Amino acid sequence: MLVDRILSRLLQAIPTLAGVAVIVFVLVRVVPGNPIAMMLPPGATQADIERLKALYGFDKSIAEQFLIWTSHALFGDFGISISLRQSVMGLVFSKLPATLELVLLATMVAVSLGVSLAVVGTRFQSEWPEAVIDGLTGFVQSVPDFIWSLALILVLGVLFPVLPISGRSDPRIGLNYATPFQLTESLVRLDARAFFDIFRHMIMPALALALPFAAIVARVLKSSLAEEMTQDYVLLARVKGFSEWRVIVGEALRNAAIPTVILTGVQFTFLIGGTVLVERIFSYPGIGNLAIDAVLNRDLPLIQGLVLVFAVLFITINLLLDFATVALNPKLSHG
């Protein structure tokens, strides 16, 4: 049954990816702006223009361009970046690990903060700590991540310069790792100096992404916990003499976690998109920063490759989220 479910989801993903490819391919070609004009040096002739159009296939109709691009994309060739003159997939996969590590760190921080606030708020329900937590989460959620980025830079980078405000690592360390997953590889290698340097560079952008996310997690989980605390099994646990903390964490939290798991998966995909501005502000070398450069330079092959990678990530995360939800609530597998 699990295999059938996986196959069904994968089959549903095919038309989704095809639709994304068609829409993006057409849209980036009909919006104003000429990528060829941005590549031409001063004094370029009409012959130079025609040569570049032929080189990148812009001398053909959109339908012909799409068929040619698709025939190559099916074999993993998404073309050459116009602005960087490198393979699109090579560029994307060299930047993607940095973004994934940043988003995973932000997710761990957000879930840890959100769950802690929700549990404390539930424990002190109808008391002043709950009011403080509700007010705090409401304020934090209302401030977008790029504003948190600027605030963190001002406080931790300027007023109290304790953290670096740009880049992914100190170039003086001279990392020579086998993979672009620098934080993970430094941990595996037990390279403490490199690990803490990379981690210090990631703290502020991760916090900027995590704070609004943590507020959402806290509010949703606290609401679910409040509902679970009225159930019969909670009353039975109290009758057995369990402490209030044990009732919340040991009994109610697992059942209340299902909406939070779903929310976390959805927000994780939003975080990947949200890295665009945050990475730009912190000069963090991920796909968000790469996406802004691609749009500014009208780099059509790179834009198409990035959007498709985003689409694959979203579909994969939603697939994993579906299985995680079933694992937490096996009754759903019979639906």
N, C-alpha and C positions, 0 to 999 in steps of 0.2 A: 504493500500500500504506500509506503514511503517513497519507493522508486517511482510509482505512478504519479505521486504528488510532485516530485521533482521534475519529471518529464513534462507534466502539464504546465508547470510554472515556466520551464524553459521554452516550451512552444509558445506560450503567451508572450514571452519576451521578444521573440523574433519580429512580429509586426510592430511592436513598440519601437525597437531599434530602427527598423526600416522607416517608420514614420518620422522619427527624430532626424534621421539622416536626410530624408527628402526635404523636410521643413527648413533645417539649418542650411542645407546646400543652396536652396532657392533664396532664402532670406538674405544671406550674406552677399548675394550677387545682385539683389535688387535695391538694397539700401544705397544711399548716395555715397560716393567715394570711389576712387580709382586706385587700386593697389599698384598698378603699373606706373602711374604718374609719380607715386612716392618713391619708386625705385630709380627713376631716370635722373642722370646727372645733368647739370646745366649744359645747354647747347645740344641736347639729344635730338636726333633727326627722326623723321617719320619712319625711316627704315629701322631705326633702333626700337621704336615703339612696336612696330609689327613683329620684329624678331622676338621681343620679350613676350608679346601676346601669344605667339606660336609656341614658345618655350613652355609657358604655363597653361596652354590650352584655352586661353581666353578668346581665341579667334573663332571658336566653335559656339554653337548654340548651347543654352543651358542644359537641354536634354542630352545632347551629345557629351557635354562635359560630365554630367552625372553618370552616364553609362560608363565612360572611361574611368572615372574615379571609383565607381563601385567595383568594376572588374579588378582593379588593383587592391582596393580595400578588403575584399574578400580573402585575400592572401596576406593581409597584414601590412600592406604598403599604403600608407595614407599620404604619400607625397613628400615634397621637400618644402620646408618653411621658406616663405618668400623673404622675410626679414633677416633670418638667422642662417639661411643656406645649409640647414641640417635636416636630417630625417625627422618628420613630425613625431613618429612613435618613439624615436630615440630621445627627443627633447621631453616628451610627456613623461616617459618612464624614468627619466633622470630626475625629474622634479616631483613626481607623484609621491615617492617615499617620504620626503620632507613634510608634505602636507598630511599624509596619513599619520605620521608620528605626532604631528602637532594636534590633529583632531582627536586621536586616541588619548593623548595626555589631557586635552581639554575635557573630553567625555569622562575620564576617570575622576578628574577634579570636580566636575559638575555633579556627577552621581554621588560621590562621597559627601559633598557639601549638602546637596539636596536631600539625600536620605537622612543625614544627621539632623538637619533642621526639621524635617517632617516628623521624625521620631521624638525629638525634644518637644516640638509643638503639640504632639499628641499626648505625650506624658503630662504636660502641664496645661491641658485643655481647660479653657475658661479662666486661666490665670494670666498674670502679666507677661510671662515669657511667650505665651502664644500670641498675644497682641503685638509684641515686639517683632516676632518672627513674621507675622502676617504683614506688618508695615514694611519691614525690611525687604521681603521677597517682592512685594508690590512695587517698591521703588526700584530695586535692582532690575526687575523684568522690564520696566518702562524705559530704561536707558539702553540704547542700541550698542552693539559690541564695538563699533568704531569710536564711539564716545568714550567707552571704557578704555580703549587703546590709548587715546590721547590723554586721558586722566592718569593712567598708569605711567605713561612716559613722563608726564609733568611731575608726578610725585616721586616715583622710584628711579627715574632717569635724570631728572634735572634738580629738583629740590633736595632730594636725598639720593645721590647717584650711587646706588648699590647694585644695579643690574644693567647689563648692556641693552641698548635700545634698538639695535639693528643687527642683521645678519643671522647666521645659523651657528657659527662657531668662530673662535678667535683664529685668524689665519696664521698666527705665529706658532700654533700647535702643529700645523702641517699634517693633517689627517691623511692617511694613505690606506683607506679601508677597501675591502673587496666589494662591498655593496653600498648603495646610497642610503641605506637605513643606518645612519650614523649613530643615533642614540641607542638603538638596539644592539648594533655591533659593538659599540664601546662597552656596553653592559656585559655582553657575552665574552668579550676579551678581557673583562675585569680591568679595563683601562680607566681608572678612577678620575684621572686628571681630565681626559677628554669627555667622559660622561658628565661630570659636573659642569664643565664649560658649556657643552651643548645644552644641558638642562637649564642653566642660567639664562641662556639666550632664548629658550622656549617658554620660560615662566610667564613673562608679561603677555605675549600673544595668546598663550593658552588660557590665562586668567581672563583676558578680554573676551574670549569666546565662551568660557565656562560660566561666567557670572550670570548672564541672562538665562542660560540653560539650567543652571542650578536652581534658580528661582522657580522656573516652570516645574522642574522635577519635585521640588519641595511642596508646591501648591497642589499638584495632582496627587502625589503620594499621601499627603496629609489628609486630603479629602477622602481617598480610598481607605485610609486607616480609620478615619472617623466612622465610616460605614461599617467596617469590619468589627470595630469595638462594640457594636451593638448586637453581634451575633451570639448564638447560644454557646458555641464552643469557647468563646472568650469568657462567658459567665462561668462555664464549667472549669476553666483554668483558674479563675479567681477562687472558686470554691475549693479547689485542690490546694490553695495556699501559694500559688505562684506570685512572685513579686510583679508589680506593674510593668517594670522594664522587661521582665521575661515574657509577660503576656504580649506586650507590643512586638518585641523583637523575635521571640521564639514562636509565637502562635499567629499573630495577625499579619505580620510583615510579609510572609510568603504569599498569602492570598491577596493582599493588597498590592503586590508588586506587579501583577500582570498588566494593568493599564500603564504603569511606569515603564515596563520593558518595551511596550509598544511605542510609547512616547519617546523613549531613548533612541530607538531605532530610527524613528522619523526625524527626530532632531539631529541625529548623527549625519543624515544626508543633508540637512539644512546647514549644518556646521561646515561641511565640505564646500558648499556654495558661499557660506559666510566668510570663508578664509580670504576671499578676493580682496576686500578692503583692508582686513587686518594684516595680511601679508604685505600689502603695499605700504601700509603705515610703518611697519617694522622692518621693511626691506628684507623680508624673509623669503628665501629662494624656493618657493613651492609653485604648484600649478595655478594658484590664485594670482600670484604676481605675473606668471607667464601669460595667463589669460588676458590681463589688462594690457600687457605689451602687444599681444596678438591683435586685440581690438584697435588699439591706437595706431598700429602699423598696417591695419587692414590686411593682415596675414591670413588669407582665406583658408589655405590648407591646415594651418595650425589651429584656427578657430574650430574648424570641422572636427579635427582630431580630438581637441579638448572636450567639445560638447559630447561626442560619442563616448569618450572615457567617463565623463560625468554620468551619462545615461547608464552605462554598464555598472558603474559603482552603485547607483541608486537601485537598479534591479537586483543586484547581488545582495545588497543590504536588506532589501525588503524580503528577499527569499530567505535569508538567514533569520530575519525577524519572525517570519511566519513559523519556522521550525522551532524557534525559541519559545514562542507563545504556546505551541502545541505541547512542548516539553514541560512547561509550567502547569498547563491545564490539559491533561490527556483526554478529557471529555471532548475537546474540540476535534480530535482526530477522528471521531465518529460522526462529525457533522457533514 
